[in-house]
């Protein structure tokens, strides 16, 4: 005993409720992403350097030297010659030679010479 009119009405109702459930799930997802971003950004301490600061950069980023167990983690010291807006810096060696690549602040540590 199937009533096709009632079946059709219940299917339309379920379809309308499914769209509403999807919208509520999207709202909950956006809210949880916002909370995670706030939690992360509260604990992030960005590094800022200015021209003339001495820094060391990590070796595993450029992979120019062997990656053995006993190789040093950082290479340098270098001097910052130019700071860019996007968090990257141009470096010079202690002898005054320019390094051709720009380095991001996440790959550098301050050097206290």
C-alpha positions as CSV (number, residue, x, y, z in Angstrom):
1,X,0.0,0.0,0.0
2,X,2.1,2.9,-1.3
3,X,0.6,6.3,-1.5
4,X,2.5,8.1,-4.2
5,X,1.3,11.6,-3.2
6,X,2.4,11.3,0.4
7,X,5.7,9.7,-0.8
8,X,6.4,12.6,-3.2
9,X,5.6,15.1,-0.4
10,X,7.9,13.4,2.1
11,X,10.7,13.2,-0.5
12,X,10.4,17.0,-1.2
13,X,10.5,17.7,2.6
14,X,13.6,15.5,3.0
15,X,15.3,17.3,0.1
16,X,14.5,20.7,1.7
17,X,15.8,19.5,5.1
18,X,18.9,18.2,3.5
19,X,19.8,21.6,2.1
20,X,19.2,23.1,5.5
21,X,21.4,20.5,7.2
22,X,24.1,21.2,4.6
23,X,24.0,24.9,5.3
24,X,24.2,24.3,9.1
25,X,27.2,22.0,8.6
26,X,28.9,24.6,6.5
27,X,28.3,27.2,9.3
28,X,29.7,24.9,11.9
29,X,32.7,24.1,9.8
30,X,33.5,27.8,9.2
31,X,33.1,28.4,13.0
32,X,35.5,25.6,13.9
33,X,38.1,26.8,11.3
34,X,37.9,30.3,12.8
35,X,38.4,29.0,16.3
36,X,41.4,26.9,15.2
37,X,43.0,29.9,13.4
38,X,42.5,32.1,16.5
39,X,44.1,29.4,18.7
40,X,47.1,29.1,16.3
41,X,47.6,32.8,15.8
42,X,47.5,33.4,19.5
43,X,50.7,31.4,19.9
44,X,52.6,32.4,16.8
45,X,55.5,34.8,17.4
46,X,56.7,36.1,14.1
47,X,60.3,37.1,13.6
48,X,61.3,40.4,12.2
49,X,64.7,41.5,11.1
50,X,66.1,44.8,10.0
51,X,69.0,45.6,7.7
52,X,72.2,45.1,9.5
53,X,71.1,42.2,11.7
54,X,73.2,39.0,11.7
55,X,71.3,35.8,11.0
56,X,72.0,32.1,10.3
57,X,69.9,30.1,7.8
58,X,68.9,26.5,7.9
59,X,70.9,24.0,5.8
60,X,68.1,21.6,5.1
61,X,66.2,24.3,3.1
62,X,68.8,24.7,0.3
63,X,70.3,21.2,0.5
64,X,73.6,22.5,-0.9
65,X,75.6,20.4,1.6
66,X,75.2,16.8,2.6
67,X,72.4,16.0,5.0
68,X,74.2,13.7,7.4
69,X,73.6,13.2,11.1
70,X,76.7,15.3,12.1
71,X,76.3,18.2,9.7
72,X,75.5,21.5,11.2
73,X,71.9,22.6,11.2
74,X,72.5,26.3,10.3
75,X,74.9,28.0,7.9
76,X,76.2,31.5,8.3
77,X,76.5,34.1,9.8
78,X,75.0,36.4,7.2
79,X,74.0,40.0,7.3
80,X,70.6,41.2,6.1
81,X,71.0,43.9,3.4
82,X,67.3,44.3,2.3
83,X,64.0,43.5,3.9
84,X,61.0,42.8,1.6
85,X,57.3,43.2,2.4
86,X,56.4,39.5,2.2
87,X,58.8,38.4,5.0
88,X,61.7,37.5,2.8
89,X,65.2,39.0,3.1
90,X,68.3,39.4,0.9
91,X,71.5,38.4,2.6
92,X,75.2,39.2,2.3
93,X,78.1,37.1,3.6
94,X,80.5,38.5,6.2
95,X,82.9,39.2,3.3
96,X,80.4,41.4,1.5
97,X,79.3,39.0,-1.2
98,X,75.6,39.0,-2.1
99,X,73.5,35.8,-1.8
100,X,71.4,35.6,-5.0
101,X,68.3,34.0,-3.3
102,X,65.8,35.7,-1.0
103,X,65.3,33.8,2.3
104,X,62.1,33.7,4.3
105,X,62.1,34.5,8.0
106,X,60.8,31.1,8.9
107,X,64.2,29.6,7.7
108,X,66.4,32.0,9.6
109,X,67.5,32.4,13.2
110,X,69.1,35.4,14.8
111,X,72.8,35.2,15.3
112,X,74.4,37.0,18.2
113,X,78.0,37.7,17.1
